[in-house]
Amino acid sequence: MNKLRLFFLILLYSASFSNNKALAQQKNTDSVLLHQTTANMAGAFYKTIGDRSRLYNGPAVDPYDFRSATNANFKDTAAFNNGNVNYDGILYTNVPLIYNINRDLLISRIINGFATYSLLSDRVAEFDLLGHHFIRLPADSLNKLNEAGFYDQLYNNKLLLLARRTKEIEQEAISRGVGKFFVEKTSYFLKKGRTYYSVNSQGKFLDVLKDKKKELKQYIKDNKLKFGDNPERVMTMLAAYYDHLTN
């Protein structure tokens, strides 16, 4: 039995009988009764959650061994937000989710809030959270995508524009020693044809689309776009315009 499920059942069992002094003081618990009670609770649990039982099969979440003024999560969220997740080929809606972008893990909690756990990443095809759509991609060195993981899908048509969002742990000297904190970093990738290109600057982005570079530069000038102010907005607009030019 999965450790998370076993932990959940133990908590249920404890909660169900904690207020019953007669049972608490009983030294010789009948093993048959215990087994039947546990089985009944398990049946009730799975009946309650129905098909969502497939979601509850990931490992428990290990806490960090330090405190930080920042956190490891996407959008710096400390609370769960409802989202949608395609897991094992099934779409689940309104699932409480946190996306830890330091560990690249999608975290949820069992329905009564007893414990948190991480979904098995290789079973997550895509998920929606906080207005963003993430897809999981395998490493593809042949086509210049070297890192497997979750990518924020910014634009998807003939071109595919992706953001890889991460948080790294850095440290600095403080009055009482060394403090650790999370620093967010974002890398951008543009898929043209079958190949992924790193496009962390306007110049690299335009180089990938060099067949329409002149038109794209004019579009930037006409619309007074500044890459440094909002690179995601500018690249999304340019990708859409390129697709329009190449229709």
C-alpha positions as a Markdown table, in Angstrom:
| # | Residue | x | y | z |
|---|---|---|---|---|
| 1 | Met | 0.0 | 0.0 | 0.0 |
| 2 | Asn | 1.3 | 3.5 | -0.8 |
| 3 | Lys | 2.8 | 5.2 | 2.2 |
| 4 | Leu | 0.6 | 8.3 | 1.7 |
| 5 | Arg | -2.5 | 6.2 | 1.6 |
| 6 | Leu | -1.4 | 4.3 | 4.7 |
| 7 | Phe | -0.7 | 7.5 | 6.5 |
| 8 | Phe | -4.1 | 8.9 | 5.6 |
| 9 | Leu | -5.8 | 5.8 | 6.9 |
| 10 | Ile | -3.9 | 5.9 | 10.1 |
| 11 | Leu | -4.9 | 9.5 | 10.6 |
| 12 | Leu | -8.5 | 8.6 | 9.9 |
| 13 | Tyr | -8.4 | 5.8 | 12.3 |
| 14 | Ser | -6.9 | 8.0 | 15.0 |
| 15 | Ala | -9.3 | 10.8 | 14.5 |
| 16 | Ser | -12.3 | 8.4 | 14.5 |
| 17 | Phe | -11.4 | 6.9 | 17.9 |
| 18 | Ser | -9.4 | 9.6 | 19.7 |
| 19 | Asn | -12.5 | 10.7 | 21.8 |
| 20 | Asn | -13.6 | 7.2 | 22.7 |
| 21 | Lys | -11.9 | 6.6 | 26.1 |
| 22 | Ala | -13.1 | 3.0 | 26.3 |
| 23 | Leu | -11.3 | 2.1 | 23.1 |
| 24 | Ala | -8.3 | 4.2 | 24.0 |
| 25 | Gln | -7.8 | 2.3 | 27.2 |
| 26 | Gln | -8.4 | -1.1 | 25.7 |
| 27 | Lys | -5.1 | -2.9 | 25.8 |
| 28 | Asn | -5.9 | -5.9 | 23.6 |
| 29 | Thr | -7.4 | -4.7 | 20.3 |
| 30 | Asp | -9.0 | -7.4 | 18.3 |
| 31 | Ser | -6.9 | -7.7 | 15.1 |
| 32 | Val | -9.8 | -8.9 | 13.1 |
| 33 | Leu | -11.9 | -5.9 | 14.1 |
| 34 | Leu | -9.0 | -3.5 | 13.4 |
| 35 | His | -8.5 | -5.0 | 10.0 |
| 36 | Gln | -12.2 | -4.7 | 9.2 |
| 37 | Thr | -12.5 | -1.2 | 10.5 |
| 38 | Thr | -9.5 | -0.1 | 8.4 |
| 39 | Ala | -10.9 | -1.8 | 5.3 |
| 40 | Asn | -14.3 | -0.1 | 5.9 |
| 41 | Met | -12.6 | 3.3 | 6.2 |
| 42 | Ala | -10.6 | 2.7 | 3.1 |
| 43 | Gly | -13.7 | 1.8 | 1.2 |
| 44 | Ala | -15.5 | 4.9 | 2.4 |
| 45 | Phe | -12.5 | 7.1 | 1.5 |
| 46 | Tyr | -12.3 | 5.8 | -2.1 |
| 47 | Lys | -16.1 | 6.0 | -2.5 |
| 48 | Thr | -16.0 | 9.7 | -1.4 |
| 49 | Ile | -13.2 | 10.7 | -3.8 |
| 50 | Gly | -14.3 | 8.4 | -6.7 |
| 51 | Asp | -12.0 | 8.6 | -9.7 |
| 52 | Arg | -9.7 | 11.1 | -7.9 |
| 53 | Ser | -8.1 | 8.3 | -6.0 |
| 54 | Arg | -5.6 | 8.1 | -8.8 |
| 55 | Leu | -4.3 | 11.4 | -7.8 |
| 56 | Tyr | -3.4 | 10.3 | -4.3 |
| 57 | Asn | -0.4 | 8.2 | -5.0 |
| 58 | Gly | 2.6 | 10.5 | -4.8 |
| 59 | Pro | 5.3 | 10.8 | -2.1 |
| 60 | Ala | 5.0 | 13.1 | 0.9 |
| 61 | Val | 6.6 | 16.5 | 0.5 |
| 62 | Asp | 9.9 | 17.0 | 2.4 |
| 63 | Pro | 10.2 | 20.5 | 4.0 |
| 64 | Tyr | 13.2 | 22.7 | 3.5 |
| 65 | Asp | 15.7 | 22.7 | 6.3 |
| 66 | Phe | 16.0 | 26.5 | 6.4 |
| 67 | Arg | 13.7 | 29.5 | 6.7 |
| 68 | Ser | 13.6 | 32.1 | 4.0 |
| 69 | Ala | 11.9 | 35.5 | 3.4 |
| 70 | Thr | 11.0 | 34.2 | 0.0 |
| 71 | Asn | 9.5 | 30.8 | -1.0 |
| 72 | Ala | 10.0 | 28.1 | -3.6 |
| 73 | Asn | 6.7 | 28.4 | -5.4 |
| 74 | Phe | 5.4 | 29.9 | -8.6 |
| 75 | Lys | 4.0 | 33.4 | -8.1 |
| 76 | Asp | 5.3 | 33.2 | -4.5 |
| 77 | Thr | 2.1 | 31.5 | -3.4 |
| 78 | Ala | 2.0 | 30.1 | 0.1 |
| 79 | Ala | -1.6 | 28.8 | -0.2 |
| 80 | Phe | -3.2 | 26.2 | -2.5 |
| 81 | Asn | -5.1 | 27.5 | -5.5 |
| 82 | Asn | -7.6 | 25.4 | -7.5 |
| 83 | Gly | -6.3 | 24.3 | -10.9 |
| 84 | Asn | -6.7 | 21.6 | -13.5 |
| 85 | Val | -4.3 | 18.8 | -14.1 |
| 86 | Asn | -4.1 | 16.1 | -16.7 |
| 87 | Tyr | -2.8 | 13.1 | -14.7 |
| 88 | Asp | -2.3 | 9.6 | -16.1 |
| 89 | Gly | -4.4 | 10.7 | -19.1 |
| 90 | Ile | -7.3 | 11.9 | -17.1 |
| 91 | Leu | -8.3 | 15.5 | -16.7 |
| 92 | Tyr | -9.0 | 16.5 | -13.0 |
| 93 | Thr | -10.6 | 19.9 | -12.4 |
| 94 | Asn | -10.6 | 22.2 | -9.3 |
| 95 | Val | -7.6 | 20.4 | -7.7 |
| 96 | Pro | -5.8 | 22.3 | -4.9 |
| 97 | Leu | -2.3 | 22.9 | -6.3 |
| 98 | Ile | 1.0 | 24.6 | -5.6 |
| 99 | Tyr | 3.8 | 24.5 | -8.2 |
| 100 | Asn | 7.2 | 24.4 | -6.5 |
| 101 | Ile | 9.5 | 25.7 | -9.2 |
| 102 | Asn | 12.7 | 25.1 | -7.2 |
| 103 | Arg | 12.1 | 21.3 | -7.2 |
| 104 | Asp | 9.9 | 21.4 | -10.4 |
| 105 | Leu | 7.1 | 19.6 | -8.5 |
| 106 | Leu | 3.4 | 19.9 | -8.6 |
| 107 | Ile | 2.0 | 19.6 | -5.0 |
| 108 | Ser | -1.5 | 18.9 | -3.8 |
| 109 | Arg | -3.2 | 17.8 | -0.6 |
| 110 | Ile | -5.6 | 15.1 | 0.3 |
| 111 | Ile | -9.1 | 16.2 | 0.5 |
| 112 | Asn | -9.4 | 16.8 | 4.2 |
| 113 | Gly | -6.1 | 18.7 | 4.4 |
| 114 | Phe | -4.3 | 16.2 | 6.6 |
| 115 | Ala | -1.2 | 15.9 | 4.4 |
| 116 | Thr | 0.5 | 17.3 | 1.3 |
| 117 | Tyr | 2.1 | 15.2 | -1.4 |
| 118 | Ser | 3.7 | 15.7 | -4.8 |
| 119 | Leu | 2.2 | 14.3 | -8.0 |
| 120 | Leu | 4.5 | 12.0 | -9.9 |
| 121 | Ser | 5.9 | 14.4 | -12.5 |
| 122 | Asp | 6.2 | 11.9 | -15.4 |
| 123 | Arg | 2.4 | 11.2 | -15.1 |
| 124 | Val | 1.5 | 14.9 | -15.4 |
| 125 | Ala | 1.0 | 15.8 | -19.0 |
| 126 | Glu | -0.2 | 19.4 | -18.4 |
| 127 | Phe | -1.8 | 21.6 | -15.8 |
| 128 | Asp | -3.5 | 25.0 | -15.5 |
| 129 | Leu | -2.7 | 27.2 | -12.5 |
| 130 | Leu | -3.1 | 30.9 | -11.7 |
| 131 | Gly | -3.9 | 31.8 | -15.3 |
| 132 | His | -1.0 | 29.9 | -16.8 |
| 133 | His | -0.9 | 26.6 | -18.8 |
| 134 | Phe | 2.1 | 24.3 | -18.2 |
| 135 | Ile | 3.1 | 21.4 | -20.3 |
| 136 | Arg | 5.6 | 18.7 | -19.4 |
| 137 | Leu | 8.3 | 18.0 | -22.0 |
| 138 | Pro | 11.0 | 15.4 | -22.1 |
| 139 | Ala | 14.6 | 16.2 | -22.7 |
| 140 | Asp | 15.3 | 16.3 | -26.4 |
| 141 | Ser | 18.9 | 17.0 | -27.1 |
| 142 | Leu | 18.5 | 16.2 | -30.8 |
| 143 | Asn | 16.2 | 19.2 | -31.1 |
| 144 | Lys | 18.1 | 21.4 | -28.6 |
| 145 | Leu | 15.8 | 21.0 | -25.6 |
| 146 | Asn | 18.2 | 19.7 | -22.9 |
| 147 | Glu | 16.1 | 19.8 | -19.8 |
| 148 | Ala | 13.0 | 17.8 | -19.0 |
| 149 | Gly | 10.3 | 19.4 | -16.9 |
| 150 | Phe | 7.3 | 21.7 | -16.8 |
| 151 | Tyr | 7.2 | 24.7 | -19.3 |
| 152 | Asp | 4.8 | 27.6 | -19.2 |
| 153 | Gln | 3.1 | 27.8 | -22.6 |
| 154 | Leu | 3.0 | 31.4 | -23.6 |
| 155 | Tyr | 2.0 | 31.0 | -27.3 |
| 156 | Asn | 1.0 | 28.0 | -29.3 |
| 157 | Asn | 0.3 | 28.1 | -33.0 |
| 158 | Lys | 2.8 | 27.4 | -35.8 |
| 159 | Leu | 5.4 | 28.7 | -33.4 |
| 160 | Leu | 5.5 | 27.5 | -29.8 |
| 161 | Leu | 6.8 | 30.0 | -27.2 |
| 162 | Leu | 7.7 | 28.6 | -23.8 |
| 163 | Ala | 9.0 | 29.9 | -20.5 |
| 164 | Arg | 11.0 | 27.7 | -18.1 |
| 165 | Arg | 10.5 | 29.1 | -14.6 |
| 166 | Thr | 12.9 | 28.1 | -11.8 |
| 167 | Lys | 14.0 | 29.3 | -8.4 |
| 168 | Glu | 17.5 | 28.7 | -7.2 |
| 169 | Ile | 18.7 | 28.8 | -3.6 |
| 170 | Glu | 21.3 | 31.5 | -3.0 |
| 171 | Gln | 22.8 | 32.7 | 0.2 |
| 172 | Glu | 24.3 | 35.8 | 1.7 |
| 173 | Ala | 26.0 | 36.8 | 4.9 |
| 174 | Ile | 23.7 | 38.1 | 7.6 |
| 175 | Ser | 24.3 | 39.3 | 11.2 |
| 176 | Arg | 23.8 | 35.9 | 12.7 |
| 177 | Gly | 25.6 | 33.8 | 10.0 |
| 178 | Val | 24.5 | 32.9 | 6.5 |
| 179 | Gly | 20.9 | 33.4 | 5.2 |
| 180 | Lys | 19.4 | 31.4 | 2.3 |
| 181 | Phe | 16.8 | 32.7 | -0.1 |
| 182 | Phe | 15.1 | 31.8 | -3.4 |
| 183 | Val | 15.8 | 33.7 | -6.5 |
| 184 | Glu | 13.6 | 33.3 | -9.5 |
| 185 | Lys | 15.0 | 32.9 | -13.0 |
| 186 | Thr | 13.2 | 32.5 | -16.3 |
| 187 | Ser | 14.5 | 31.2 | -19.6 |
| 188 | Tyr | 12.6 | 31.4 | -22.9 |
| 189 | Phe | 12.4 | 28.9 | -25.8 |
| 190 | Leu | 10.9 | 29.2 | -29.2 |
| 191 | Lys | 10.1 | 26.1 | -31.1 |
| 192 | Lys | 10.2 | 26.5 | -34.9 |
| 193 | Gly | 9.6 | 23.3 | -36.9 |
| 194 | Arg | 11.0 | 20.6 | -34.6 |
| 195 | Thr | 13.8 | 22.6 | -33.1 |
| 196 | Tyr | 13.8 | 24.5 | -29.8 |
| 197 | Tyr | 15.9 | 27.7 | -29.7 |
| 198 | Ser | 16.9 | 29.7 | -26.6 |
| 199 | Val | 15.6 | 33.2 | -27.0 |
| 200 | Asn | 16.5 | 35.2 | -23.9 |
| 201 | Ser | 17.1 | 38.4 | -25.9 |
| 202 | Gln | 15.4 | 40.3 | -28.7 |
| 203 | Gly | 18.3 | 39.7 | -31.0 |
| 204 | Lys | 18.2 | 35.9 | -30.5 |
| 205 | Phe | 14.4 | 35.8 | -31.0 |
| 206 | Leu | 14.7 | 37.7 | -34.3 |
| 207 | Asp | 17.6 | 35.6 | -35.5 |
| 208 | Val | 15.4 | 32.5 | -35.2 |
| 209 | Leu | 12.8 | 34.2 | -37.4 |
| 210 | Lys | 15.3 | 35.8 | -39.8 |
| 211 | Asp | 13.1 | 35.1 | -42.9 |
| 212 | Lys | 10.8 | 37.8 | -41.6 |
| 213 | Lys | 13.3 | 39.8 | -39.6 |
| 214 | Lys | 12.8 | 43.1 | -41.5 |
| 215 | Glu | 9.0 | 43.0 | -41.1 |
| 216 | Leu | 9.3 | 42.1 | -37.4 |
| 217 | Lys | 11.6 | 45.0 | -36.8 |
| 218 | Gln | 9.2 | 47.4 | -38.4 |
| 219 | Tyr | 6.4 | 45.9 | -36.3 |
| 220 | Ile | 8.4 | 46.6 | -33.2 |
| 221 | Lys | 9.0 | 50.2 | -34.3 |
| 222 | Asp | 5.4 | 50.8 | -35.3 |
| 223 | Asn | 4.1 | 49.5 | -31.9 |
| 224 | Lys | 6.9 | 51.0 | -29.8 |
| 225 | Leu | 7.7 | 47.6 | -28.2 |
| 226 | Lys | 10.5 | 47.4 | -25.7 |
| 227 | Phe | 11.8 | 43.9 | -25.0 |
| 228 | Gly | 13.3 | 44.7 | -21.7 |
| 229 | Asp | 10.0 | 46.1 | -20.3 |
| 230 | Asn | 8.0 | 43.0 | -20.8 |
| 231 | Pro | 9.7 | 40.3 | -22.8 |
| 232 | Glu | 6.9 | 37.8 | -22.6 |
| 233 | Arg | 4.4 | 40.2 | -24.0 |
| 234 | Val | 6.7 | 41.3 | -26.8 |
| 235 | Met | 7.7 | 37.8 | -27.8 |
| 236 | Thr | 4.0 | 36.7 | -27.8 |
| 237 | Met | 3.1 | 39.6 | -30.0 |
| 238 | Leu | 6.0 | 38.9 | -32.4 |
| 239 | Ala | 5.2 | 35.2 | -32.6 |
| 240 | Ala | 1.6 | 35.9 | -33.5 |
| 241 | Tyr | 2.6 | 38.5 | -36.1 |
| 242 | Tyr | 5.1 | 36.1 | -37.6 |
| 243 | Asp | 2.4 | 33.4 | -37.9 |
| 244 | His | 0.2 | 36.0 | -39.5 |
| 245 | Leu | 2.9 | 36.9 | -42.1 |
| 246 | Thr | 3.5 | 33.2 | -42.9 |
| 247 | Asn | -0.1 | 32.1 | -43.4 |
